[in-house]
Amino acid sequence: MEKKNTSVQKKTNRRPAYKTDGTKKAAKQTASTAPKTKGNKKGKKDDREHQVNISIWVMAGILAAIGILLIIPYIKDGASPQTGDPLPQGPYCYGIDVSRYQHKIKWDSLMVLTDRSGRTIYSKTSAKDIRPVSFVFIKATEGSSMKDKRFHRHWQDAGKSGARRGAYHFFRSSKDPVHQAENFIRTVGELSSEDLPPVLDIETIHSGCTAEMLNGNALTWLRIVGEHYGRKPVVYSSASFISDILCDEITTESPIWVAHYTGKSPRCKNWHIWQFTDKAVVYGIDGYVDMNVCTRAVLKSL
């Protein structure tokens, strides 16, 4: 669109010829003022990149906000979650069981706090009710040789806490029951009259082992440990394992500690201790913990 040469085009009806340097320079100057298609494309590309950058920052902000909301419950009063499962209603005293996984325990500060709805909580300021931890079971051994690396530390500290303490053995059906009993006795040592009786934790049965074999081996462990301490050991297991696998001699002759996480009471006859959740919050322990109940009469009789 060189307007400077329009008259020449009308007279000659042909494209103008640039005869002087001045004409060529003018034409170049006119052309330089025309919009550049390549430049427009670059501008649009820059706009798109700017919009993408804004979107990325927006998404980053949203994700950061979500992250903060998720970790708030864990940083308010320590590293523990703020809310756990509710306590069952009844004339119960409350206890916990721990192992090496609970490596940060303030034994002199343990307490069960609940809010208005009866849920266990960590915040003292939000607590409607405060109850003591009356007993604690501590993992001592597993199989024929494994020792819980924090048992002795937990055992000594629990002895100073005011709560009654007890030790448990995780049973391996594939291992010699005599060696397992010896491992427990050697690790735990002597028990005082204030300590709770030994506990045999039976949860699994290995491939190739029948229920009859498992029960026979478990009875051997119970006999050896019971005779050594002069006390009848407690048997811990799930409600389904008790009803489907364990024999009557075990379930009727031994005090039963049943794990059952649904309902207002465990699906088990003649239970002595009930583990009702693995997601309780206890002040003085980081993270969730197993919680158990029993009546004061049962706790006194053990």
N, C-alpha and C positions, 0 to 999 in steps of 0.2 A: 504494500500500500504506500508507494512513494508518491505523495501528492505533488512533490516538486516537479515531476515529469508528466503530469496528466495532459497538458496542452500538446506536447510533442506526440503523445499517443494518438490524440484525436486527428492530428494533421497527417501523420504518416501511416496510422493504423498498424503500427508494428512496435516491437519492444524497443525502448530507448537504448541508445548506445552511449556509454559513459566515455566522453571524449576528453575531459579535463580531470586533473587530480582533485580539484575542488569538488566536482560533482561526485566523484567516488567517495571522498571523505564525508560529504554530507549524507550520502546513502548509507555509509557505514554507521554514522552517528544515529541516523533514523532507525536502522536495524537494531542498534544496541539498546534502544529504549523499548523495544518490543518485549513482551513477557516471554520468559524462557520456560519451555515445557519441562525440561530437566530439573530446573530449580523448583518448579511447583511440585514435582513428584518428591523431591527431597524434603520439601516443607511438610507435605502430607505424611511422609515417613517419620519425620521428627515428631509430628503431633501424635502419631500412633504410638511411638516409643514412649513419649511422655505419659500417655494415658496408661500404657502397660506398667510403667514405673509407679504411677500413682496407685494402680490396682494392687501391685505387689506390696507396697507399703501399707495399704488398707488391710490386706489379708494378714500381713505380719502383725499389725496392731490387734486385729481380732483374735488371732491365735495366741498372742501374748496375754490378752485379757482373759481368755479361756484358761490358759495355764495358771494364771494367778488365782482364779476362782477355784481351780482344782487343788492347789496346794495350800490354800488358806486353812482348811481343817487340820493340816498337819503341822502348821507352824505357830498356831495361836498360843497353845500352852505346852509346847514341846513337839516331839516328832510323832506323837500318837494321833490316830484319827479321833475326831471329837465325839462321834456317836457310834454306839455299838448296839447289839441286840438287847431286847428288854429282859428283865428278870422274871422268872416264873413266880406266881403268887403262892404263898404258903409259909408255914412257920420254919423257914430254912435258915441255915448258916451257909456261907459262901466260901468257895475255895477255888484255886487255880492249879493248873499243872504246867510245868515249864521244862525246857531242855536247853541245849546249847544255842538254839535259835533266839531265845530271849536273853541276850547278853547284856542288856542294860536294865537292871532292876534296882529301884530305890527301895530296898527292903524295909527301911524305917518309915516309909511314906505310903505304903500300900493301903488303898481303900477303894471301896466300890461306891461310886457316885451314880445317882439316877436323877433324871429330870422328871417333870410332871407327868409324863406319859409312861414312866417306869423304865425307860431305856437307859442303858449304861452310857455315861458320858465322861469326858476328861476334865471339863471345866469346873473348878470349884465354885466359881461365881454363879453358875447356872444350875447348881445341884439343889434339888429339893430334899434329897435324903442321902445320908452317908452311912455306909455299913462297913464293918471290918472284914478283912480277908482272914477267915478263921483257920484254914488249912491249905497246904500246898503239897502237891506231889511233884517230885523231881526225877527226871530220867537219869538212871545210873548206868545201865548197860544194855547191850543188844547182842543177840547171838552168843557165840561161845567165847568171843575175845574182845569185842568192841566196848569201849568205855566212853561215856559222854564226857567230852573234854572240859565241860564246865560244871560237872556234877559236884566235885568237892568244894568249889567256890560257892555254888548255890546252896549246898548243904550247910556249910558253916554260916553263911549269911542268914539263911532261913531260920537257923537255930537261935539267932539273936533277935528275930523279928516279932516274936510273941505268937506267931501262928504255928499250929502243929504241922510237922513235916513228915513226909513219907517218901520212899524211894521206889521206882518201878523199873521193871525189866521188859524190854521189847522182845517177844518170843519169835524165834525163827524155827519153823517146823522142819526145815532141812538140816538143822544142826543138832548135835548130841545134847539131850536135855540135861545130862549130868554135868557136862562141861559148861552149859549155860547157867546152871544153878551155882556152880563153883565160881564162875565169873562174877555173878551178882554178889555172892557172899564175900568174896575177896575184895571187891570194890567198895561195898557199903560199910563193911566192918560191923561193929556192934551197934545195936539199937537200944535206946533208953525206953523206959516205960512211957514217957511222954510222946515218943515218936509213933507215927502210924505204922500199921503192919506192912510188910512187903506187898508189892503189887506185881502180878503177871499180866502184861498187856498182850492179848492175843487178837490180832486183826487180820492176818493173812494165812493162807495155806498154799505151799508151793506145788508146782506141777508134779504129779506123780505121787503125792502124799494123800492118803485117804483120810476121811474124817476120823476113822478108828485109830489110825496111826497118830494123828495130831493129838487126839484126846489122851492117848496113852502116854505120849511124851510130855504133855502138859501136866498130867497127874504125877509123873516122875519128878518134874521140877517142883511142883507144889509140895510134894512129900518131903523132898530133901530140904528145901528152904524152910518149910514149916517146922520140921524137926530141929533144925539148927537154931532158929530163933524162938522156938516154943510158942509160936503164934500162927494162927491160920491166915495164910495170905489172901489178899483180895484179888479177884479176877476182873480185869477190864476188857470189854469188847463192845461191839455194836449190837443193837437190838436184833438185827437180822442174823448176825453171826451166832449170837447166843441161842436163838430159836432154831436155826438150821444146821449148825455144825457142832456146838458144844454138847457134851453128854450130860445126862441128868446128875451124875455123880459130881460133876464140877459145879453145875448151876444150883444144886441144892445144898452142897456141903461148904461152898465157899461164899463169902460175902461178894455181892455182885456190884460192880461199878459199870453202869451202862451208858453208852453214848447214843443219844437219840435227839435229833435237832428239830423235830416238828411235834406239834401238839402240846397240850397243857400238862401232860405227864408222859413218861416213857412207855413204849410198847414192850414191857418186860415185867414179869412177875417177881415179886420178892426182891426188888432192887434195894440197895443200900445207899449208893451214891449215883447221882444222875448228872452226866455231862450234857448240858442242854444247848450249848453253842460253842463254836470255835471262833466267834466274832464278837467277843465281849471287849469292852474298854475298861481298863483298870488303871486308876491313877497310880503312877509310879513305874509303869511298864510301857515301853514304846511299842506301838503296833497292837494288833488284835491278839487276844489270848483266849485259850479254852477256859470255860468257867463251869463250875460244878456246884451242886447243892446236895445237902443231906440234912436230916433233922439233928437237933442238938443231942437227942438221945442216942442216935446212931453214932455220931461222932464221938460221944463219950464212951460208947461200948467198944469201939475199934481199938 
